[in-house]
Amino acid sequence: MSLLDFQRHFPDERRCHEYLAKIRFPGGFVCPRCGSLSAALIEKRSLWQCRACRNQVSVTAGTMFHRTRTPLLVWFWAIFLVAIDKRGHSALQLSRELSVPYDRAWRMLHKIRAAMAYRDAQYTLDGIVELDEAYFGAPDEGRRGRGTRRAKALVALGLTPDGKPRFVKIQTTKRLDARSVKTFVAAGIAPGTTTRTDGLNIYSGLRELGFVHEATVAPGKSEDDVLYWTHIVISNAKTFILGTFHGLGDMHIQRYLDEFCYRFNRRHRETEMFDRLLFACASAPPTTLAELIL
Ligand SMILES: [Zn+2]
């Protein structure tokens, strides 16, 4: 979708409301109180008012846009700009483009990322899945190797039967141990899946958890031969994070990884990106500021 297409689809606040209303009431408005099919839109307050009983129904309730003070049109522009920028959008860029304060642009972006995460959490990986550990974020000055304070993460990459990457999940974790592996796989990988890992003992419980487990400790084989695609995806994720979001604190690194995964998982559907992201945002539950900061 081009800028012109976007403007044609969403020229004003009303059209954005109509879009949300269509998601809320796919078969057209039905008053939850009296069943009437006729309603008027009170645009300023994002409400539909039933023409029969005057019951008011929020268009944004239960969505990411609930109680927002930002006009929907500004939100839709933000989602569009994020969707069409493959490298990821920064809060500074967005605040300039939409003439909103930096803080607000920052919060909007994080809400969009939360919607991305919510969407991807509804899918599980299956078939053949490679599992690996990774470290994200800028390395600390004067520290090296695995002892740094960089964010630790577990990575799962689903493969096609002929060994090509399909979908990825990345979860930061306080510790890289058997328990965090268990939590990670339970949430995101279907039981019975064939898992491939390196020889680290944090993966030794996978068979017990109902997975087929191929731990590769073959002598003379480098880990790169075994977890080839996973290592490429991890390296791409690092580039995505460092390239766009310099000096990023560990605190929010999961959100950026969520965005990376969301984009990666839809890399063959770029032309549908805006439609899909808008739908993800319109169907994601509200996120509070407290949740964003955590
Ligand atoms: Zn009614």
Residues whose N, C-alpha, C, O or C-beta is under 5 A from the ligand:
A	BS01	ZN	C31 R33 C34 G35 S36 C50 A52 C53 R54 N55
